[in-house]
Amino acid sequence: MRVDAFDFDLPEECIAVRPASPRDAARMLVVRPGETLADAGIRDLPGLLRPGDVLVFNDTKVIPAQLEGDRIRADGAKAHIGATLHMRVAPDCWKAFIRGAKKLKIGDTVDFSANGHGLTAEVLARGDDGEADLRFDRSGGDLDAALALVGHVPLPPYIASKRAEDAQDRLAYQTIYAREEGAVAAPTAGLHFTDGLFAALDEAGIHRAFVTLHVGAGTFLPVKADDTDAHKMHAEIGHVDEKTALFLNEARAKGGRIVSVGTTSLRLLESAASEDGTIEPWSGATDIFITPGYRFRAVDVLMTNFHLPRSTLFMLVSAFCGLETMQAAYRHAIETGYRFYSYGDSSLLFPQETAR
């Protein structure tokens, strides 16, 4: 499909630069293809689902993956670069998107030291679109600890261009249930959940399960191709354990629906699903790219924030509900003041028949 089909105009004032407070005070647009759009709130979620449904959350934890440093060569020449880590490939190695990548050569050393703490990396490889492989001077938990000291929260570019990261973001840009470190972008649909909302869902007989997909910075990359067939997704690492897969299959067999909290959970579940919709234990890298025409196997309902024009995520929701339905939903959201993107409001999407 032509990427232009997924374009729309979004006024700057619609972009949220701070989250709702409290988290579950955000608005939520309910979209059922063929029915009238319904304005609701996050706290209405228990009444919009059914007993026996299962909310599936991505429990990845955002790390301080934005680094600033200086390239240092043997002759002492320096040049400033920025690095956004996006996928761990070894205990001491990360793939990263580099700002100032033309300044780097294989074998260069980059000094990321900050706040009185040291951290260096060697450039192992250069890729397309400013990507590089970095091998750090420490490994595993020692590297994680160093990143926590010198790194910054990797705010999405549409927020970072408007204000600097601050202490508030260390909490706000993290779900309350985050536990598996490795993401460089938050699974933002989950940012709306609170302990109080979990209690209300429990009382309504709605279950929850957790999977892990370490969201990469590639989620923010624009689609540069003119046609969706020419776009290449960046892979992300995730897993669904055997106990969770069994629980989800049993819930569905009893008539419960799988409700994906966010597009990251959805992409992982669809990667783990067999042709008949059975969710299998799964671990590895997925670069699944969902566009209109895709047949969903694992997910029955999707909760997600509002996405960028021409983005792979707007393509995904258009595959789920239908392009015309989502174009109408986004027009309504803009006209009625919904807040967009990572810190914005949410939507609850039900599938069009042809997507099942």
N, C-alpha and C positions, 0 to 999 in steps of 0.2 A: 504494500500500500504506500501511497505517497505520504511522506512525513507531514506535508503541509495540511493534510486532513486533520491533524491533531493540534493545530495551532489555534490560539485564541488570545485576545487582548486582555491583559490583567492590569488594572490600575495599581500604581505603586502603593497607594494607601491600603490596599487589601493584604499586603504582606505583613505578617505578624513578626515583630522583632523580640517580643517577650511572650511567655506563655500565659494562659488564663490562670488566675489565682482565686480560689484553690484549683488544682488541676482538673477536677471533675465539674468545674463551672462552665466549661466550654460548650459551644453549641454543636448540634449534630443534625445533618440533613439526611432524612430517610428516603432512599431511592428504590422504588419498586417499578421496574419497567412496565409501561402500560397503565400506571396509576398516577394519581396526583402526588407531587412532591410534598413531603411533610417536614415541617420545621420542628425539631425537638432539641433536647439537651443530653449531654453525656449521662446525667443521672436518670434519664428515662430508659436506659439500656435494659435493665431487668424486665421491664414491661413490654419491650419490643421483641424479646426472645421467648423461648418456650422451655418449660422444665425438661431436663434431659439433654438440652443443647450443650455443646462444649466450646468454650472460648479457648483458642490456641494462641499462646503468647510466645514471643521470641525473647528469651532471657539473656541475650548477649549484653555485655557491659561495655560501654564506650571508654576507650583509653585516651590519654592525652597524646594524640597521634600527629599533631601539627608541630613541626620543628623548624627552627630558624638556625642557620649555621653559616660557616665560612668554608669554602673549598680551599684547601691548602696543598700546594704542589711542592715538589722537592726543592724548587728554586725559591720557595717562600712566598710565591705569588698567591694572593687571596682574592676571593670573589664571594659576595653574599648570595646564598640560595635559600629557598624555602622547600620543605619536604612535607608531604602529607602521606603517611603510611597508609596502605590500603589492603594488603594481604600478607600475612606471615607465611613464609615458605620454609623456614627452619627456625630452631630455637634462637639463633642469632641473626637471622636474615629476614628482611621485609622488602616487598615491592612497594615503591613509592612514586607518587606523582611529584615532579620537581618543578618548582618555579625558578627559572634561570637555568634550565637543563642544558642549554647550549654551552654553558661554562664548564660542564663536566666531561671528563674523559675516564675510561675504564682504568682503574688503579688509583684514581685520585682519593685523597682522604678528605672527609668533611668533618669539621669540628662543630658539634651541636651543644657544646657546653653552655650552661646558663645557671644563674642563681647560685654561683659558687660550686656547681656540680659538673663533673666532666662526663662527656660522652662523645665518642668519635665513631665514624663508619667508613668503610672502604667501598668504593663504587665497583661492583662486580660486573655489571652489564648495563647497557643502554637499550631502551626500547623505543617504540613509536609514541608519539603524542606526549613527549616529555616524561616518560616513565624510566625508572632505573631500579636495579637491584642493589640493596645496601646490606653489607655485612658489618654488624656492630662489634665493638670491642668487649662486649659481654653478652651473656646468653640467658635464656629462660627467665626465671624469676628475678635475677639480677638486672636484666635488661628492662623488664617491666617496672621495677622499682626506679630505675634511672629515668625512664620515660615519664613517670609520674612527677619527677622532680624538675625536669627541664622542658617537658612538652606542654602544649596548650590544647584545650578542648577544640576539636576541629569543627567549629560552627559552619553550617552551610554557607556558601558564598553569598547568597542573597541576604543573609543576616550579617556576616562578617564585613560586607561592603558598607553597612550602615552604622556599625558600632563595633567596638573591640570586645573580645571575650572578657568576662569578669568572674568573680567568685561565685556569683549567683548561678552561672551556667554550669558549674561543676555538679550542682544538684538538679537544676531544672532540666538539663539535657541528658537525663538518665532516668530510666523507669524505676519504680520503687522495688521491682522484683529482679533487677539486673544482677547476675551472679557469674556469668561466664565471660571473662575478660577477652577482648579481641576485636570489638567493633570500632570503626572510626567514624561511624555515623549512627545516630540513635534510631531504633525502630519506633518512629514517632507516634504511631497510633496508640502505642502503649503508654505514652506520657500522660494520658488523661486519667489513668486509673489510680485510685486511692484505696486505703484500707477500708474506708467507709463504703465505697462502691463494691469492693470485694465482698463485704458482709451482706450487702443488699442482694448481690448475685447469688450468694450461698443460700440466703433465705428463699429466693425464688426457684431454687432447685437447678440452677445453672452451674455446670461444672467448669473446671479449667485444667489445662494441660500446658506443658512447656516444652518447646523445642529450641534449638540454637542455630542461628545463622549469623555469622560475623559480617555485619554490613560493611561494605567497602566504600571508599570515596568515589568509586565509579558510578554510584547511584546518582551523583550530581552532575556527571558529565553530559553535555548537550549531545543530541543526536545530530551529527554533522552530515550524514548521508541524506540523499533526496528520497530514497526508498527504504522501507523497513527491512527489505531483504539484504541490504548492503550494510546494515549496522551490526557490529560485533559487541556483545555484552562482556563486561569484565566478570571473571568468576569470583564467587564468594564461597567460603568454607562453612559447612554446617553439619548437623547430625540430628537424627531422630532415633531415640533409643528404643529397644524392643518393648519395654513396659509401656511406653507412651503409645507406640504404634498399636499394640494390642488393645489398650484402653479406648483409643479413638475408633477402632474398627468395631469394638463391642458396643460403644455408644451409638454408632450409626446403625448397627444391626437392630438396636432397640427403638429406632425412630428418631434419635437425636440428630441434630445438625452440627456439622463442623463449621464453626464461626472463626475465621481467621482474623486475628488482631494484627492488621498491617499486611502490606504487600510482601514483606520479607518472610513472614510465616507462610503466606500463601505460596510463594515461589519454592520454598523448601518442601512443603507438603506435596505440591504438584510434582516436584522432582522425585519424591519418595513413593509416589502412588503408582500402582500397576494399572494396566489397561482397564481392569474392571473396577477401579476405584479403591482397591485395598491398599492401605498405607503400610509400607514395609519398613523395617528398621533400615536406616540409611546413614551413610557418612561419606563425606567427600566434598568436592567442589562442584558447584552448579553455576551454569551460565544460561539457564533457561530464559528465553525471551518470549513473552506472551503478547500476542497481538490479536486483533479481531479475526475470528475463524478458529481460534483455539478452543478445544473441548475440555472443560474443567472436570477433573476426575475426583478430587479429594475435598474440595472446599464448597460449602453450600451458601455461606453468607460471608461478606467481607466488610470489616470496619477499617477505614483508612482516612487519612487527612487529604487535603486538596493539593493537587500536584501541579508541576510546572507545565507550561505549554510545550508541545513537541517532545515531551519526555517519555521514556520507556514506561514510566508508571502511569501516565495518563493513557497510554496505549493499553496497558494492562486493564485498567478499570473500564475502558471502552470495550475490551474483549468480554468482560464480565457482564456488563449491563447493556451494551450496545452503544455505538458511537453517538447516534442522535440523542439517545437518552442522557448520556453524560454531557454532551454539549448543552442540552437544555438545563441539566442540573447545575453546571458551572455558571451559566448565565444567571440563573436564579440566585446562586450563592453570591455572585458579584453584586447583583442588584440589591440584595437584602443584607449586605454587610458582613457576610461570613469572612473569617480571617483565614488566610491561606498559608500553606507550607508547614514546616516542621513544628513551629510553635503555634500553629493556627488551630482552627476548629476541625471537626471530624465529619465523616459521613458513614452511614450504614447502608450497604449496597446488597440488593438481592439480584440474583442472576436472571438474564433473559433466557427464555426456553432453549434457544439455539446454542447457548453456551454450555449446556449440560450434556 
